[in-house]
């Protein structure tokens, strides 16, 4: 495993990047002590996509049922009395 200093990261990053591409990772030292490990990025494996939640279907399911014509007529008749 190759090492690089923090100063090398700032001044010679392209060389450090080449090492990472060849070796796979680099240990970065700070004041002589190993401080960080830099690895090349690997995208996470894609998981099966979940079916998005259907909010409209949920809304329709929770909506009250329409009233019958008979009930609507009775309600209109009741309004006239007020």
Residue pairs with C-beta under 8 A, 6 or more apart in sequence:
1 23
1 25
1 26
1 27
2 19
2 23
2 26
2 27
3 26
3 27
3 28
3 29
3 34
4 16
4 19
4 26
4 27
4 28
4 29
5 28
5 29
5 30
6 28
6 29
6 30
6 35
8 15
8 16
9 16
9 28
16 26
16 38
19 26
20 26
20 38
20 39
20 40
21 40
24 39
24 40
25 37
25 38
25 39
25 40
26 37
26 38
27 34
27 36
27 37
28 34
28 35
28 36
28 37
28 38
29 35
30 36
67 75
